């Protein structure tokens, strides 16, 4: 170690740019065979910069990481604290799936932020968790029922609902749940796009749908991945030219999800 250079190498001298791959991560395969999604450094950096602003995380915070590294949202739990100087408490698999142990970790490490699915938050509440008023909750991976958010909101500092496919770099939109009043059977909105991200709702002809109408969700901007590893046909089918953006080479990802404004 003593013989290594004291400074980092110059990436330009090595021919490295922000367009090089940060990682290849496989989707769950819920809509077919798993696909290797190629995500570039620029996309990850944009995501982290956006969430440094959204989360307000700082060096005084401690983030509880409960996600396996085979799932892309683990990048938020590891890189976001690294970007801000915050601490990370790593939960093992047993603790991350056991409500009593999760409660213990939150209290013992004085956790100030957790990212988890609605199922995990429901599990905690159903086992009598009283919450933590300083805790900032990030919720994603599943539709978030409004009644669950209402129960959770009474016990934590804030709730943020997140949405995004692997193909657009972790999370693409964010909604802060704050005294939102809708019928209890409603799901919480996925909110608005994060920085340098564009969202379109299009009909089957590729035209924007009117306000209130259901359309297919397309995502453009800095988070759009390079494509699928060794699957050029599928890449061409899902990663399309963005006709609504004036930037040369701009692309958008066809999510297959339905939404409305």
Secondary structure, DSSP 8 states (H G I E B T S, - for coil): -TTS-SS---TTTTT--TTSEEEEEE---TTSS--EEEEEHHHHHHHHHHHHHHH---TT-EEEE-S-TTSTTHHIIIIIHHHHT-EEEE--HHHHT-HHHHHHHHHHTT--EEEE-HHHHHHHHHTT---EEEEEEEE-SS--BHHHHHHHHTTEEEEEEEE--GGGSS--EEEEESS----TTSB----EE-TTEEEEEE-TTS-B--TTS-EEEEEEETT---EETT-HHHHHHHEEE-TT--STT-EEEEEEEEE--
